[in-house]
Amino acid sequence: MPQALRHLCSALVLIAWAVGCTDQPARRVVHVRVDDQLYSAGAALPGSTFSYPTRSLGDETRVVLRGRTEEETACRAPISAEIEVPAGGVLEFGYGLGDVDRGSSVEFSITASRSGKAVELFRSELGAKRGKPERDSAGWHDARVEIPGPPGRVRLEFVAVADLTATLQSNDGVPSCGFFSAPVVTGPSSESAAPDVVLISLDTLRADRLGIYGYPKKTSPNIDRIFGKGGVAVEHLYSNATNTLEGHAAMLTGLLPKTALTEEHVGKLARWETTLGEEMRARGYRTGAFTEDAWVAAQFGFWRGFERYGEERSGPGTDETVGYSHEIFAKGLEWLRAYRGQPKFLFLHTYEVHYPYTPRAPVTPEDSSPRAVDSANYDAEIRYLDEQLGSFLDALEGAGLSSNAIVVVTADHGEEFGEHGRRYHGTTLHDEVLHVPALFLAPGRLPAGQRRTAPLQLVDLMPTILELAGIQSPQRLDGRSFAASLRDGSAMPARIIYHQADTALALNYSGLDADWLSPSYALTKWPYRLIGIRTREGHRYELFDLAADPRESDNLYERMKERFAAERDGLDRYEEINAERRRVLSAGIAAAGAVTEPASAQIDPKVREKMRALGYTE
């Protein structure tokens, strides 16, 4: 086939895939893995992508194929995999340009072999050679090609060849000149379509600033309408941490943060857990995530399990670095549309209401105190976020994507405006920071317009989402599924919920709070909350009855400390208990031939600048 005709065919395939917006029959998904990627030996369960290589092009990180011929010339040794292809099989994949000299190009090709006969499925070229503009080769490119012939065993061969021989040698088996990302073969399925799952994390959103949780100001009319009438609202779901990294670690692993993260100062997800994305991917889901990076960046391990991990890094170093919910939701909607008929798990994260508060419309509160101004601007940002989320959910329904979907809206932590002497988050272990929304929408799977009162925690989300999707949860999790409670109001067993506050910035409206030391811990044993605060003079304890004293203003500790002696002992030993749990989990993985624990995260300069703009670093 002439080269020009091959390029035209590839372009037509891409266009047809991109514009395919009508409903499609259910398709079965098989992730293509080369031999040395058949599940990581360093993971707790099959399905983990812990040791898979990744590459970042532009703002998107993807899992890439690794070859087994590192000693051969880079970019010329084929990467091959054998897979059982169903009738009507379609190969979907991404490809991108790697490390090549300016002015050179890379040719990508894929062949399929059966019984010794090879058929070329795809050929394309990226780079600046032959007058091709450099900008056309930037970032990732997606393609979709049919696999001809009857069903059966097929060997797929991926090759990326540079036109220069002086390309860099790879040190991890990934060709350095060009990458193939996350190939998937799909085929018609006779089974009912598995539900799509959309998990949305609205960073720093406290529950009591939404109308559905009783806030009198009109900050959330769309959330109130959509979830109040059509969904289930959990009234008491508490975060296990007061900052973004640890809160999302709990959310996406089902493990307490002290267990889920490595022990370095800037930790990352450890090797002994399988993330929610990995669990979904192992069950044949397409997996995608679009975040606003910083503490939810790929480098902290949150990419694990996601074929595509996009990070919004617009405008680094300015106050406008936070709050790109409109772009996050638009990318998520585009991704969902691209894989119609295939089971999908989508994770979305936005810093829209995170400090610094930059509402689109000016706000002038009657009280000009810093606390009142912060609070008013925060409310204004929630109102804008509500518009964006409402538009996204309405678009899902309009596109026919919501009828077989499970949508979960939550947050990693809340925000304080001086209620207990501090501002922002990270140190306060009270409801304004720990109480987060938990809203569920699943037509036909969950009732409409219902509320659930049982006290729950962020680590419960992963097993709950898995059960709602019909997937069995790992047994080792700290969280427990409350899917039955969502469905019919079944009672949840009483449990102690642990919380941690670990940050270097203890701020109040006068400056730095020098009395508070990191880390401090708390536990909730409904209706009581016991808080252990580290100070320069030692531990100070507080105890509150959340049912009788929801503002946590009456400290009962001196009056009830004997009754809560055992709980205080558990709080004091929280670090010790988690260290032992980490040791046991680590030993179990080591016995299975684990790879080494991931190194402490080296923060990308762009991400570090985003953290500075968010107020986490000086």
Steps between C-alpha positions, in 0.01 A plus 500: 500500500649842407607712797262787421206259483600343833503844666158579349355174630639565847355851499156374395506239778583766757227734375239225502593407857496858625158586358327176600251640749207264467431222746691183427442140610690378804858397431736282700840652582831310513810697596801400292804424714842384383650201676690684771199714589262222598424658834768640726665260745530794736127550537257368755254366243497412130410802292744744651704715264746583778815420301371591155697772322333832426584798282371856523440693178364847552263491797406134470670193648430156355602141558725392213618170353837369602700263280713205603804571283669787680840386372398548137501830313245736652191571290551202267413194709129414474280473808264207466205352683268207435132550568171321437316726256120475481301525180470864401808582706623859505841618621507838676828658607697820537840593366735790549840642406789442739862616511612568145717771354326806365425457131468121519193281504373167631290251307252295700358172374289213632458158341276206588618142435293180479641165395814662365312757289551867592265790423595863554235669712647846541781725382558865579786745536569775754771761486626788291632307202352550151365842591266379775449784755647418842183607681303223326714244681463633854324305772317170472315378193215248516406246236250221444537218242304185425674162527397301191432129490316248716523490881802329647854540624684795344852631553514878497833664424569867578801675343620860522797573271693828496654625177821564693708225655637727775193486722538473874509154657221430746581393854165335573428306182275769352609612152623857543403630158129428509244352736191284466257554785244270660382290203157347541310247289123519513236273357122462510371375833193285559485614862321806631715808498686552828418834662723798437648649818578870538673610821524878545719655769421867568813589695449696826119493489348480848159338518319764701544764226258315270125544507444124501680495839299789642691814394249787470688691227443398139846363427397170341164505318611243240646257753187539713275438200683206344597307812215617722237369259683223317775374729607396846671740742714361783460741790813411697807401300831602654842535342788305649738789438508878482710549188482410134770233462388293797128552438525372145721212610216388728238558231678308225649208699252425780794510743574750775756755378771387743475156341444602138794740465873444523668645806715768338429867567333518160358152465326323214270202472671191636535166323270294718167641396308478175333828415140544395620569145699177495206297631273642230758452224557138603125438455497620141425868551644784295655734755562873469573785738517878461633697795651835593833339600695642804434247779294282264779483242601176331840509671337417835373173357142603425546407132498132589226314318417783261564463129490877473589737785453862394618789717389860455813712538387826342659824617754372755619752758190722506192519716302371202676163523202359691146466383474336160184304562354600161797340322508195726132426442529564124791255470314243707189527284706467181672189639169336595360564154808349335441156654128451465390143547809416705504487882674813628641633826565873504661696784470879496665742743491879522644766734218742410415595860852461641688803632586752352131582448456664161126518426396597146259764630613765754379446856463783754382373839364748754763382747843589358698283742741251336293211632174634352664582168651151479168339584305707245751431223497130585120495466525680166744240371266221611221668304711503184613139557137400542424648157783304340408174671134549416584558133717188496233279653230643273727436200544139613125456504457680168760276335333186635798420723330519840241221480762230563738701715597529866598859583665579833579854616718554806800695632834424660446745789323826584610848606505708820432872531603554861228285660764338720769763475662408170456566130507278190577133578772259599489532880138524609345166601145631524192458285562804279806317359408134557133496392486465120214442256419150379242508221398201285304486176428159343163469321359151539766400753435744781179664618426865424466783750630303799730587791720271709611593851755235603845651575740392225854584390694574185671159492152346463455652154719254307332179619158663463565604140634154416193327645263734317681406178471129581869454584624321809713716730844402629480361852794694639339845480441725801175613340172308489234517233179684585331409169222314683434807712474713187256257344260438785620686808656193665678583823879521499693349793642753742870569439772734610601743226856635510616836370844655461630853457850522360621833363774755550261795478287560810340834418248719675372846407788659690778298340676177594363292789821410682323284760384227259742228397475249218368236486193490720225238499131461581237227505126506460297244695154624429375725642831593665823637355826476693783725381864470607694817424878511514638816652839613623386415854377151408164355400177689553168315464154614402174303499173605340151356464425559131129430534437735793774750413549506121712816518744318732512784750462313831814300584390198707840342541569577868148386593515175301869409465470182707223372276714562190832374638514206257422724202770744608747212519406398146550858383841521666603171336359587158843537338627180660193303389532625142873428493429139595230473235741635240762247612258210462380610158854566382620160626218327314596668174870431553424131549330502159813632330424869513688775330645771720283767653463812284742781572383820661328722247726748321271795445487636147592873492166588336313310770710662774405841361134397504538397866648840578203671336266278702671615820669170594858624471680831539 
